[in-house]
Amino acid sequence: MRTDKDLLVKGIKFLAYTIALMFMAPFVIYQAFKNQENVLYWPVLVLGLILGVGAIAMGFYSIKVILDSLFGSKKGK
């Protein structure tokens, strides 16, 4: 059983995007709560929540891609 290096690189790239989202989502949510009097409070808060959910989803997907590259996927078998 060999490691699929192209798929591993793809998984690591997704993991990098996940880490970026993990830092960006709390920052955006914090900025929304800091400016509650602003007109854009709700859109910024919703954007932060979407980024948070996206970070969680991309985290699961990137781990799945990395594991598929290491152990192979069961789709072809």
Secondary structure, 3 states (H helix, E strand, C coil): CCCCHHHHHHHHHHHHHHHHHHHHHHHHHHHHHHCCCCCCHHHHHHHHHHHHHHHHHHHHHHHHHHHHHHHCCCCCC
